Amino acid sequence: MAHSLGIFPGTFNPPTLAHVELARAALTMVDEVAFVLPREFPHKGYEGVGFSGRLRMVEAAIAGQPRVFARAADSGLFIDIAREFRKTYGPDTRLVMLCGRDAAERIVNWDYGRPEAFHRMLDEFEMLVASRGGGYAPPPEMRHRIHTLDFALDEVSATGVRDRIARGESWEHLVPKGAAALVRQLYGGGRGGEN
């Protein structure tokens, strides 16, 4: 059976326990998971913490996780990321993009300029979609390439962590322990209610 790689692109602003748990859950369906931080995002730029700080946080968050690693990518578009990994991993590796329901809906329904454009992209990668604010049902014609993961991302969000930091509330329980010191340093999180 071919090697399978889960590719988890994100902004990781900051990385949370939900990100790490999603990667662990995906490892039941793929051989390895790569956390991918794009150098440039397709529809927004870096605000607050920049690329190098976020990459350091991701590396700290996943330190010691078997079969999980961090990489940078030039672009934030799934197709460009898949093609970058294809160059490294070759034609026999099964590439599977990991995301939440909200991201999957945006990606699948995006206007790419041609009706068949996204279908053609699915020739180059598959998708594994976690629940977020509800379950995801892929369009029937895409079910052979878009799969669902029995894992909900609802409990923890990076936005929620940033909001808690801004309000001076406890937030450490929402991020991987290995990344907490960096999150505190980069976001000015103080002690966040730790006793």
MDTraj code that builds the backbone (N, CA, C; nanometers):
import mdtraj as md
import numpy as np

residues = "MET ALA HIS SER LEU GLY ILE PHE PRO GLY THR PHE ASN PRO PRO THR LEU ALA HIS VAL GLU LEU ALA ARG ALA ALA LEU THR MET VAL ASP GLU VAL ALA PHE VAL LEU PRO ARG GLU PHE PRO HIS LYS GLY TYR GLU GLY VAL GLY PHE SER GLY ARG LEU ARG MET VAL GLU ALA ALA ILE ALA GLY GLN PRO ARG VAL PHE ALA ARG ALA ALA ASP SER GLY LEU PHE ILE ASP ILE ALA ARG GLU PHE ARG LYS THR TYR GLY PRO ASP THR ARG LEU VAL MET LEU CYS GLY ARG ASP ALA ALA GLU ARG ILE VAL ASN TRP ASP TYR GLY ARG PRO GLU ALA PHE HIS ARG MET LEU ASP GLU PHE GLU MET LEU VAL ALA SER ARG GLY GLY GLY TYR ALA PRO PRO PRO GLU MET ARG HIS ARG ILE HIS THR LEU ASP PHE ALA LEU ASP GLU VAL SER ALA THR GLY VAL ARG ASP ARG ILE ALA ARG GLY GLU SER TRP GLU HIS LEU VAL PRO LYS GLY ALA ALA ALA LEU VAL ARG GLN LEU TYR GLY GLY GLY ARG GLY GLY GLU ASN".split()
xyz = np.array([
    [0.0852, -0.1188, 0.0000],
    [0.0000, 0.0000, 0.0000],
    [0.0889, 0.1240, 0.0000],
    [0.0474, 0.2274, -0.0704],
    [0.1257, 0.3496, -0.0853],
    [0.1340, 0.4258, 0.0466],
    [0.2421, 0.4962, 0.0622],
    [0.2600, 0.5849, 0.1773],
    [0.1562, 0.6968, 0.1680],
    [0.1006, 0.7372, 0.2826],
    [0.0019, 0.8449, 0.2838],
    [0.0496, 0.9555, 0.3768],
    [0.0322, 1.0785, 0.3308],
    [0.0760, 1.1954, 0.4055],
    [-0.0412, 1.2897, 0.4252],
    [-0.0744, 1.3177, 0.5508],
    [-0.1735, 1.4192, 0.5823],
    [-0.1055, 1.5547, 0.5845],
    [-0.1584, 1.6489, 0.5109],
    [-0.1020, 1.7835, 0.5018],
    [-0.2002, 1.8780, 0.5692],
    [-0.1539, 1.9431, 0.6752],
    [-0.2416, 2.0257, 0.7585],
    [-0.1980, 2.1719, 0.7471],
    [-0.2482, 2.2439, 0.6452],
    [-0.2135, 2.3854, 0.6313],
    [-0.2939, 2.4696, 0.7302],
    [-0.2323, 2.5761, 0.7780],
    [-0.3047, 2.6638, 0.8676],
    [-0.2272, 2.7892, 0.9002],
    [-0.2953, 2.8790, 0.9713],
    [-0.2305, 3.0014, 1.0164],
    [-0.1667, 2.9805, 1.1532],
    [-0.2198, 2.8863, 1.2319],
    [-0.1647, 2.8504, 1.3626],
    [-0.1317, 2.9763, 1.4437],
    [-0.2358, 3.0538, 1.4697],
    [-0.2223, 3.1861, 1.5301],
    [-0.2966, 3.1956, 1.6631],
    [-0.2548, 3.1225, 1.7687],
    [-0.1434, 3.0288, 1.7820],
    [-0.1897, 2.8842, 1.7610],
    [-0.0943, 2.7895, 1.7581],
    [-0.1342, 2.6481, 1.7538],
    [-0.2049, 2.6122, 1.8849],
    [-0.3092, 2.5310, 1.8742],
    [-0.3889, 2.4928, 1.9911],
    [-0.3859, 2.3417, 2.0113],
    [-0.4416, 2.2987, 2.1236],
    [-0.4556, 2.1549, 2.1480],
    [-0.5425, 2.0899, 2.0409],
    [-0.6410, 2.1627, 1.9891],
    [-0.7270, 2.1065, 1.8850],
    [-0.6462, 2.0739, 1.7599],
    [-0.5504, 2.1586, 1.7241],
    [-0.4656, 2.1299, 1.6078],
    [-0.3894, 1.9986, 1.6280],
    [-0.3299, 1.9835, 1.7456],
    [-0.2504, 1.8634, 1.7735],
    [-0.3402, 1.7396, 1.7791],
    [-0.4558, 1.7533, 1.8421],
    [-0.5480, 1.6389, 1.8511],
    [-0.6027, 1.6001, 1.7140],
    [-0.6262, 1.6984, 1.6279],
    [-0.6705, 1.6674, 1.4920],
    [-0.5629, 1.5872, 1.4187],
    [-0.4379, 1.6278, 1.4336],
    [-0.3288, 1.5534, 1.3701],
    [-0.3238, 1.4102, 1.4222],
    [-0.3387, 1.3933, 1.5526],
    [-0.3384, 1.2573, 1.6109],
    [-0.4530, 1.1738, 1.5557],
    [-0.5717, 1.2351, 1.5462],
    [-0.6869, 1.1623, 1.4923],
    [-0.6630, 1.1244, 1.3465],
    [-0.6024, 1.2145, 1.2709],
    [-0.5754, 1.1864, 1.1290],
    [-0.4782, 1.0714, 1.1117],
    [-0.3907, 1.0500, 1.2099],
    [-0.2927, 0.9414, 1.2003],
    [-0.3576, 0.8032, 1.2009],
    [-0.4869, 0.7961, 1.2289],
    [-0.5572, 0.6686, 1.2155],
    [-0.5871, 0.6396, 1.0685],
    [-0.5718, 0.7438, 0.9818],
    [-0.6056, 0.7282, 0.8406],
    [-0.4896, 0.7580, 0.7463],
    [-0.3826, 0.8196, 0.7977],
    [-0.2640, 0.8489, 0.7163],
    [-0.1396, 0.8070, 0.7942],
    [-0.0270, 0.7941, 0.7239],
    [0.0963, 0.7484, 0.7875],
    [0.1693, 0.8579, 0.8640],
    [0.1660, 0.9802, 0.8132],
    [0.2331, 1.0940, 0.8750],
    [0.1461, 1.2176, 0.8580],
    [0.1727, 1.3192, 0.9411],
    [0.1030, 1.4468, 0.9264],
    [0.2069, 1.5586, 0.9260],
    [0.1959, 1.6461, 0.8262],
    [0.2802, 1.7647, 0.8167],
    [0.1964, 1.8877, 0.8490],
    [0.2331, 1.9607, 0.9546],
    [0.1755, 2.0919, 0.9800],
    [0.2430, 2.1866, 0.8812],
    [0.1654, 2.2563, 0.8009],
    [0.2215, 2.3414, 0.6957],
    [0.1830, 2.4864, 0.7194],
    [0.2854, 2.5687, 0.7307],
    [0.2646, 2.7113, 0.7471],
    [0.3087, 2.7809, 0.6187],
    [0.2142, 2.8395, 0.5442],
    [0.2497, 2.9085, 0.4195],
    [0.3242, 3.0389, 0.4464],
    [0.4213, 3.0671, 0.3609],
    [0.4923, 3.1950, 0.3688],
    [0.3994, 3.3097, 0.3285],
    [0.3047, 3.2798, 0.2390],
    [0.2050, 3.3784, 0.1960],
    [0.0684, 3.3119, 0.1922],
    [-0.0309, 3.3845, 0.2399],
    [-0.1679, 3.3350, 0.2355],
    [-0.2367, 3.3923, 0.1128],
    [-0.3330, 3.3185, 0.0537],
    [-0.3958, 3.3651, -0.0688],
    [-0.4823, 3.4893, -0.0522],
    [-0.5442, 3.5070, 0.0643],
    [-0.6423, 3.6156, 0.0767],
    [-0.6170, 3.7072, 0.1956],
    [-0.5005, 3.6932, 0.2602],
    [-0.4701, 3.7797, 0.3736],
    [-0.3213, 3.7739, 0.4007],
    [-0.2740, 3.8648, 0.4829],
    [-0.1332, 3.8663, 0.5199],
    [-0.1171, 3.8291, 0.6661],
    [0.0064, 3.8274, 0.7108],
    [0.0330, 3.8011, 0.8517],
    [0.0025, 3.9259, 0.9324],
    [-0.0735, 3.9082, 1.0385],
    [-0.0986, 4.0163, 1.1328],
    [-0.0565, 3.9665, 1.2702],
    [-0.0059, 4.0572, 1.3514],
    [0.0379, 4.0163, 1.4842],
    [0.1677, 3.9383, 1.4744],
    [0.1627, 3.8131, 1.5125],
    [0.2813, 3.7277, 1.5104],
    [0.3116, 3.6874, 1.3666],
    [0.4362, 3.7041, 1.3247],
    [0.4766, 3.6753, 1.1876],
    [0.5085, 3.5287, 1.1620],
    [0.5522, 3.5019, 1.0401],
    [0.5793, 3.3661, 0.9931],
    [0.6778, 3.2913, 1.0835],
    [0.7931, 3.3500, 1.1125],
    [0.8953, 3.2760, 1.1880],
    [0.8484, 3.2455, 1.3302],
    [0.7772, 3.3385, 1.3924],
    [0.7249, 3.3123, 1.5264],
    [0.6228, 3.2002, 1.5261],
    [0.5368, 3.1991, 1.4267],
    [0.4353, 3.0932, 1.4194],
    [0.4988, 2.9571, 1.3907],
    [0.5988, 2.9553, 1.3044],
    [0.6659, 2.8280, 1.2760],
    [0.7338, 2.7752, 1.4022],
    [0.7954, 2.8613, 1.4787],
    [0.8582, 2.8186, 1.6051],
    [0.7541, 2.7633, 1.7013],
    [0.6368, 2.8280, 1.7083],
    [0.5310, 2.7781, 1.7965],
    [0.4819, 2.6408, 1.7523],
    [0.4628, 2.6223, 1.6212],
    [0.4177, 2.4926, 1.5709],
    [0.5202, 2.3853, 1.6049],
    [0.6473, 2.4142, 1.5811],
    [0.7518, 2.3157, 1.6120],
    [0.7518, 2.2802, 1.7606],
    [0.7323, 2.3803, 1.8469],
    [0.7257, 2.3543, 1.9909],
    [0.6002, 2.2746, 2.0275],
    [0.4884, 2.3051, 1.9614],
    [0.3611, 2.2386, 1.9908],
    [0.3644, 2.0902, 1.9574],
    [0.4383, 2.0527, 1.8528],
    [0.4367, 1.9130, 1.8082],
    [0.5624, 1.8363, 1.8469],
    [0.6533, 1.9009, 1.9196],
    [0.7767, 1.8337, 1.9610],
    [0.7428, 1.7032, 2.0333],
    [0.8065, 1.5956, 1.9921],
    [0.7846, 1.4665, 2.0553],
    [0.6658, 1.3890, 2.0024],
    [0.5878, 1.4473, 1.9112],
    [0.4730, 1.3755, 1.8538],
    [0.5243, 1.2812, 1.7446],
    [0.5047, 1.1527, 1.7586],
    [0.5515, 1.0615, 1.6540],
    [0.4756, 1.0825, 1.5232],
    [0.5476, 1.0751, 1.4144],
    [0.4925, 1.0822, 1.2778],
    [0.4280, 1.2163, 1.2458],
    [0.4667, 1.3226, 1.3188],
    [0.4144, 1.4572, 1.2949],
    [0.5333, 1.5514, 1.2819],
    [0.5300, 1.6383, 1.1802],
    [0.6394, 1.7325, 1.1607],
    [0.5862, 1.8628, 1.1035],
    [0.6701, 1.9663, 1.1046],
    [0.6313, 2.0988, 1.0555],
    [0.7110, 2.1316, 0.9307],
    [0.6453, 2.2019, 0.8373],
    [0.7100, 2.2483, 0.7150],
    [0.6550, 2.3836, 0.6755],
    [0.7337, 2.4553, 0.6013],
    [0.6882, 2.5800, 0.5404],
    [0.6491, 2.5500, 0.3963],
    [0.5601, 2.6299, 0.3427],
    [0.5214, 2.6201, 0.2018],
    [0.5249, 2.7610, 0.1439],
    [0.5469, 2.7701, 0.0135],
    [0.5522, 2.9022, -0.0495],
    [0.4143, 2.9670, -0.0567],
    [0.3109, 2.8867, -0.0836],
    [0.1753, 2.9373, -0.1052],
    [0.0801, 2.8748, -0.0041],
    [-0.0347, 2.9390, 0.0149],
    [-0.1363, 2.8846, 0.1031],
    [-0.2473, 2.8112, 0.0312],
    [-0.2424, 2.8058, -0.1021],
    [-0.3463, 2.7349, -0.1773],
    [-0.3216, 2.5843, -0.1713],
    [-0.4267, 2.5082, -0.1468],
    [-0.4128, 2.3627, -0.1356],
    [-0.3412, 2.3030, -0.2566],
    [-0.3778, 2.3457, -0.3756],
    [-0.3185, 2.2861, -0.4959],
    [-0.1693, 2.3149, -0.5021],
    [-0.1282, 2.4353, -0.4660],
    [0.0145, 2.4689, -0.4678],
    [0.0910, 2.3913, -0.3614],
    [0.0313, 2.3778, -0.2421],
    [0.0958, 2.3008, -0.1355],
    [0.1101, 2.1552, -0.1784],
    [0.0032, 2.0987, -0.2354],
    [0.0088, 1.9594, -0.2813],
    [0.1195, 1.9407, -0.3843],
    [0.1327, 2.0340, -0.4752],
    [0.2363, 2.0218, -0.5782],
    [0.3768, 2.0343, -0.5193],
    [0.3926, 2.1195, -0.4181],
    [0.5229, 2.1280, -0.3502],
    [0.5585, 1.9941, -0.2859],
    [0.4621, 1.9341, -0.2148],
    [0.4877, 1.8056, -0.1507],
    [0.5065, 1.6940, -0.2528],
    [0.4361, 1.7021, -0.3637],
    [0.4505, 1.5994, -0.4680],
    [0.5937, 1.5954, -0.5187],
    [0.6560, 1.7122, -0.5333],
    [0.7953, 1.7170, -0.5794],
    [0.8879, 1.6435, -0.4834],
    [0.8597, 1.6557, -0.3539],
    [0.9432, 1.5913, -0.2524],
    [0.9105, 1.4433, -0.2367],
    [0.7832, 1.4093, -0.2362],
    [0.7406, 1.2742, -0.2024],
    [0.7168, 1.1834, -0.3228],
    [0.7107, 1.2399, -0.4417],
    [0.6945, 1.1583, -0.5615],
    [0.5509, 1.1179, -0.5885],
    [0.5316, 1.0471, -0.7003],
    [0.3957, 1.0170, -0.7471],
    [0.3231, 0.9081, -0.6689],
    [0.3952, 0.8284, -0.5904],
    [0.3304, 0.7160, -0.5236],
    [0.2735, 0.7490, -0.3861],
    [0.3017, 0.8670, -0.3343],
    [0.2499, 0.9049, -0.2026],
    [0.1093, 0.9619, -0.2163],
    [0.0211, 0.9122, -0.1325],
    [-0.1163, 0.9617, -0.1284],
    [-0.1177, 1.0892, -0.0428],
    [-0.1511, 1.2028, -0.1031],
    [-0.1555, 1.3309, -0.0330],
    [-0.2983, 1.3610, 0.0108],
    [-0.3150, 1.3903, 0.1399],
    [-0.4474, 1.4142, 0.1971],
    [-0.4436, 1.5453, 0.2744],
    [-0.5187, 1.6445, 0.2279],
    [-0.5247, 1.7744, 0.2943],
    [-0.6206, 1.7659, 0.4128],
    [-0.5762, 1.8098, 0.5299],
    [-0.6590, 1.8099, 0.6506],
    [-0.7164, 1.9490, 0.6726],
    [-0.8431, 1.9549, 0.7098],
    [-0.9045, 2.0845, 0.7404],
    [-1.0340, 2.0626, 0.8173],
    [-1.0905, 2.1718, 0.8641],
    [-1.2196, 2.1686, 0.9302],
    [-1.3318, 2.1913, 0.8305],
    [-1.4550, 2.1687, 0.8758],
    [-1.5723, 2.1819, 0.7891],
    [-1.5802, 2.3205, 0.7255],
    [-1.5544, 2.4257, 0.8032],
    [-1.5660, 2.5613, 0.7501],
    [-1.4687, 2.5842, 0.6346],
    [-1.3460, 2.5385, 0.6504],
    [-1.2473, 2.5533, 0.5423],
    [-1.2859, 2.4685, 0.4217],
    [-1.3341, 2.3469, 0.4460],
    [-1.3730, 2.2596, 0.3340],
    [-1.4837, 2.3239, 0.2519],
    [-1.5827, 2.3822, 0.3179],
    [-1.6920, 2.4455, 0.2446],
    [-1.6412, 2.5615, 0.1589],
    [-1.5498, 2.6426, 0.2131],
    [-1.4931, 2.7527, 0.1339],
    [-1.4166, 2.6993, 0.0139],
    [-1.3358, 2.5988, 0.0347],
    [-1.2489, 2.5463, -0.0714],
    [-1.3307, 2.4774, -0.1809],
    [-1.4246, 2.3954, -0.1406],
    [-1.5058, 2.3209, -0.2376],
    [-1.5951, 2.4157, -0.3180],
    [-1.6489, 2.5203, -0.2528],
    [-1.7448, 2.6088, -0.3190],
    [-1.6833, 2.7347, -0.3789],
    [-1.5525, 2.7497, -0.3703],
    [-1.4843, 2.8684, -0.4224],
    [-1.5012, 2.8780, -0.5739],
    [-1.5083, 2.9991, -0.6261],
    [-1.5157, 3.0186, -0.7711],
    [-1.3731, 3.0221, -0.8265],
    [-1.3312, 2.9129, -0.8852],
    [-1.1960, 2.9008, -0.9411],
    [-1.1900, 2.9461, -1.0869],
    [-1.3013, 2.9989, -1.1389],
    [-1.3031, 3.0491, -1.2755],
    [-1.3498, 2.9475, -1.3790],
    [-1.3417, 2.8190, -1.3451],
    [-1.3884, 2.7121, -1.4339],
    [-1.4653, 2.6109, -1.3501],
    [-1.5799, 2.5652, -1.3957],
    [-1.6619, 2.4743, -1.3145],
    [-1.5889, 2.3463, -1.2734],
    [-1.5011, 2.2956, -1.3564],
    [-1.4348, 2.1676, -1.3273],
    [-1.3030, 2.1848, -1.2519],
    [-1.2631, 2.3069, -1.2208],
    [-1.1297, 2.3333, -1.1637],
    [-1.1058, 2.2569, -1.0335],
    [-1.1996, 2.2626, -0.9400],
    [-1.1759, 2.1942, -0.8130],
    [-1.1772, 2.0430, -0.8310],
    [-1.2633, 1.9914, -0.9178],
    [-1.2649, 1.8462, -0.9449],
    [-1.1272, 1.8010, -0.9932],
    [-1.0641, 1.8794, -1.0774],
    [-0.9300, 1.8448, -1.1279],
    [-0.8259, 1.8498, -1.0164],
    [-0.8420, 1.9437, -0.9236],
    [-0.7506, 1.9492, -0.8095],
    [-0.7573, 1.8202, -0.7286],
    [-0.8775, 1.7651, -0.7159],
    [-0.8933, 1.6418, -0.6389],
    [-0.8264, 1.5218, -0.7063],
    [-0.7816, 1.5374, -0.8296],
    [-0.6990, 1.4336, -0.8923],
    [-0.5591, 1.4329, -0.8308],
    [-0.5191, 1.5462, -0.7698],
    [-0.3842, 1.5603, -0.7155],
    [-0.3779, 1.5391, -0.5645],
    [-0.4896, 1.5543, -0.4959],
    [-0.4934, 1.5302, -0.3512],
    [-0.6342, 1.4911, -0.3105],
    [-0.6432, 1.4307, -0.1921],
    [-0.7713, 1.4026, -0.1290],
    [-0.7881, 1.5000, -0.0135],
    [-0.9040, 1.4987, 0.0499],
    [-0.9274, 1.5825, 0.1674],
    [-0.9816, 1.4964, 0.2803],
    [-0.9441, 1.5339, 0.4020],
    [-0.9951, 1.4711, 0.5231],
    [-1.0487, 1.5850, 0.6094],
    [-1.1797, 1.5847, 0.6332],
    [-1.2477, 1.6997, 0.6928],
    [-1.2995, 1.6649, 0.8321],
    [-1.2605, 1.7469, 0.9304],
    [-1.3090, 1.7326, 1.0677],
    [-1.4303, 1.8218, 1.0881],
    [-1.5166, 1.7822, 1.1787],
    [-1.6338, 1.8640, 1.2123],
    [-1.5884, 1.9937, 1.2759],
    [-1.6547, 2.1015, 1.2412],
    [-1.6311, 2.2306, 1.3064],
    [-1.7588, 2.3113, 1.2890],
    [-1.8305, 2.3294, 1.3983],
    [-1.9592, 2.3982, 1.3895],
    [-2.0589, 2.3151, 1.3114],
    [-2.0474, 2.1846, 1.3198],
    [-2.1360, 2.0928, 1.2489],
    [-2.0584, 1.9970, 1.1608],
    [-2.1220, 1.8884, 1.1248],
    [-2.0585, 1.7880, 1.0404],
    [-2.0499, 1.8337, 0.8962],
    [-1.9730, 1.7607, 0.8195],
    [-1.9547, 1.7953, 0.6789],
    [-1.9978, 1.6791, 0.5912],
    [-2.0775, 1.7100, 0.4901],
    [-2.1176, 1.6103, 0.3910],
    [-2.0641, 1.6557, 0.2559],
    [-1.9636, 1.5858, 0.2037],
    [-1.9096, 1.6276, 0.0741],
    [-2.0127, 1.6108, -0.0365],
    [-2.0014, 1.6912, -0.1436],
    [-2.0903, 1.6715, -0.2578],
    [-2.0785, 1.5261, -0.3067],
    [-2.1904, 1.4656, -0.3467],
    [-2.1884, 1.3239, -0.3841],
    [-2.0813, 1.2880, -0.4870],
    [-2.0579, 1.3759, -0.5837],
    [-1.9606, 1.3443, -0.6885],
    [-1.8153, 1.3535, -0.6404],
    [-1.7956, 1.3991, -0.5144],
    [-1.6601, 1.4130, -0.4608],
    [-1.6323, 1.3185, -0.3441],
    [-1.7282, 1.2359, -0.3083],
    [-1.7137, 1.1512, -0.1892],
    [-1.6004, 1.0496, -0.2004],
    [-1.5579, 1.0192, -0.3194],
    [-1.4458, 0.9244, -0.3352],
    [-1.3120, 0.9908, -0.3038],
    [-1.3071, 1.1255, -0.2957],
    [-1.1827, 1.1984, -0.2700],
    [-1.1889, 1.2873, -0.1459],
    [-1.3089, 1.3117, -0.0919],
    [-1.3246, 1.3914, 0.0293],
    [-1.3858, 1.3014, 0.1357],
    [-1.3120, 1.2843, 0.2448],
    [-1.3520, 1.1933, 0.3513],
    [-1.3751, 1.2736, 0.4792],
    [-1.4555, 1.2195, 0.5676],
    [-1.4786, 1.2867, 0.6949],
    [-1.4019, 1.2146, 0.8052],
    [-1.3602, 1.2936, 0.9029],
    [-1.2861, 1.2432, 1.0173],
    [-1.3748, 1.2597, 1.1392],
    [-1.3910, 1.1543, 1.2146],
    [-1.4751, 1.1590, 1.3338],
    [-1.3998, 1.2320, 1.4447],
    [-1.3950, 1.3629, 1.4312],
    [-1.3239, 1.4473, 1.5272],
    [-1.3821, 1.5866, 1.5179],
    [-1.4170, 1.6459, 1.6324],
    [-1.4767, 1.7799, 1.6329],
    [-1.3753, 1.8829, 1.6815],
    [-1.3640, 1.9935, 1.6077],
    [-1.2733, 2.1029, 1.6427],
    [-1.3428, 2.2121, 1.7233],
    [-1.4654, 2.1890, 1.7669],
    [-1.5468, 2.2952, 1.8255],
    [-1.4958, 2.3496, 1.9589],
    [-1.4260, 2.2692, 2.0351],
    [-1.3912, 2.3073, 2.1716],
    [-1.2904, 2.4213, 2.1807],
    [-1.1927, 2.4241, 2.0924],
    [-1.0802, 2.5156, 2.1058],
    [-1.0560, 2.5847, 1.9725],
    [-1.0333, 2.7158, 1.9763],
    [-0.9952, 2.7864, 1.8543],
    [-0.8818, 2.8836, 1.8854],
    [-0.7999, 2.9115, 1.7847],
    [-0.6915, 3.0083, 1.8011],
    [-0.7477, 3.1465, 1.8345],
    [-0.8603, 3.1811, 1.7725],
    [-0.9244, 3.3093, 1.8022],
    [-0.9632, 3.3158, 1.9497],
    [-1.0187, 3.2061, 2.0014],
    [-1.0557, 3.2001, 2.1423],
    [-0.9359, 3.2177, 2.2341],
    [-0.8224, 3.1570, 2.1965],
    [-0.7004, 3.1725, 2.2760],
    [-0.6560, 3.3184, 2.2757],
    [-0.6523, 3.3803, 2.1576],
    [-0.6117, 3.5214, 2.1487],
    [-0.7068, 3.6113, 2.2291],
    [-0.8366, 3.5827, 2.2219],
    [-0.9345, 3.6619, 2.2974],
    [-0.9119, 3.6482, 2.4477],
    [-0.8841, 3.5272, 2.4935],
    [-0.8592, 3.5054, 2.6363],
    [-0.7333, 3.5798, 2.6811],
    [-0.6302, 3.5752, 2.5973],
    [-0.5068, 3.6474, 2.6304],
    [-0.5363, 3.7963, 2.6425],
    [-0.6116, 3.8503, 2.5469],
    [-0.6433, 3.9931, 2.5463],
    [-0.7242, 4.0342, 2.6701],
    [-0.8092, 3.9433, 2.7184],
    [-0.8930, 3.9731, 2.8358],
    [-0.8229, 3.9403, 2.9679],
    [-0.7016, 3.8829, 2.9594],
    [-0.6294, 3.8459, 3.0815],
    [-0.6843, 3.7215, 3.1483],
    [-0.7551, 3.6376, 3.0721],
    [-0.8120, 3.5142, 3.1266],
    [-0.7153, 3.3981, 3.1063],
    [-0.7415, 3.2896, 3.1754],
    [-0.6618, 3.1683, 3.1627],
    [-0.6721, 3.1132, 3.0202],
    [-0.5589, 3.0775, 2.9612],
    [-0.5577, 3.0258, 2.8248],
    [-0.4618, 2.9071, 2.8083],
    [-0.3735, 2.8853, 2.9057],
    [-0.2695, 2.7833, 2.8914],
    [-0.3245, 2.6435, 2.8672],
    [-0.4418, 2.6143, 2.9214],
    [-0.5014, 2.4818, 2.9055],
    [-0.5489, 2.4564, 2.7615],
    [-0.5444, 2.5578, 2.6757],
    [-0.5922, 2.5449, 2.5382],
    [-0.4802, 2.5271, 2.4361],
    [-0.3554, 2.5389, 2.4811],
    [-0.2417, 2.5240, 2.3893],
    [-0.1518, 2.4108, 2.4383],
    [-0.0773, 2.3467, 2.3469],
    [0.0153, 2.2415, 2.3893],
    [0.1182, 2.2983, 2.4880],
    [0.1491, 2.2216, 2.5914],
    [0.2405, 2.2703, 2.6956],
    [0.3725, 2.3175, 2.6381],
    [0.4229, 2.2473, 2.5371],
    [0.5512, 2.2838, 2.4788],
    [0.5512, 2.4199, 2.4103],
    [0.4336, 2.4692, 2.3756],
    [0.4242, 2.5972, 2.3054],
    [0.3825, 2.7124, 2.3958],
    [0.3421, 2.6841, 2.5196],
    [0.2855, 2.7875, 2.6062],
    [0.3817, 2.9037, 2.6309],
    [0.5089, 2.8746, 2.6565],
    [0.6048, 2.9825, 2.6837],
    [0.6205, 3.0735, 2.5625],
    [0.6263, 3.0153, 2.4432],
    [0.6374, 3.0956, 2.3217],
    [0.5107, 3.1768, 2.2974],
    [0.3951, 3.1163, 2.3204],
    [0.2690, 3.1890, 2.3046],
    [0.2687, 3.3086, 2.3984],
    [0.3085, 3.2861, 2.5227],
    [0.3127, 3.3954, 2.6214],
    [0.4072, 3.5054, 2.5740],
    [0.5240, 3.4665, 2.5260],
    [0.6231, 3.5640, 2.4794],
    [0.5729, 3.6424, 2.3579],
    [0.5148, 3.5716, 2.2602],
    [0.4780, 3.6349, 2.1339],
    [0.3460, 3.7109, 2.1386],
    [0.2547, 3.6703, 2.2276],
    [0.1242, 3.7355, 2.2351],
    [0.1090, 3.8214, 2.3589],
    [0.2120, 3.8260, 2.4432],
    [0.2023, 3.9072, 2.5652],
    [0.0990, 3.8528, 2.6600],
    [0.0949, 3.7218, 2.6752],
    [-0.0104, 3.6570, 2.7535],
    [0.0060, 3.6609, 2.9030],
    [0.1072, 3.7258, 2.9553],
    [0.1224, 3.7275, 3.1006],
    [0.1209, 3.5881, 3.1562],
    [0.0671, 3.5700, 3.2711],
    [0.0574, 3.4360, 3.3301],
    [-0.0799, 3.3760, 3.3058],
    [-0.1736, 3.4545, 3.2485],
    [-0.3024, 3.4009, 3.2048],
    [-0.3813, 3.3270, 3.3093],
    [-0.3648, 3.3618, 3.4335],
    [-0.4448, 3.2975, 3.5369],
    [-0.3796, 3.1750, 3.5970],
    [-0.2567, 3.1431, 3.5595],
    [-0.1879, 3.0295, 3.6214],
    [-0.1619, 3.0614, 3.7678],
    [-0.1728, 2.9606, 3.8521],
    [-0.1410, 2.9796, 3.9944],
    [-0.0285, 2.8885, 4.0323],
])
top = md.Topology()
chain = top.add_chain()
for i, resn in enumerate(residues, 1):
    res = top.add_residue(resn, chain, resSeq=i)
    for name in ("N", "CA", "C"):
        top.add_atom(name, md.element.get_by_symbol(name[0]), res)
traj = md.Trajectory(xyz[None], top)
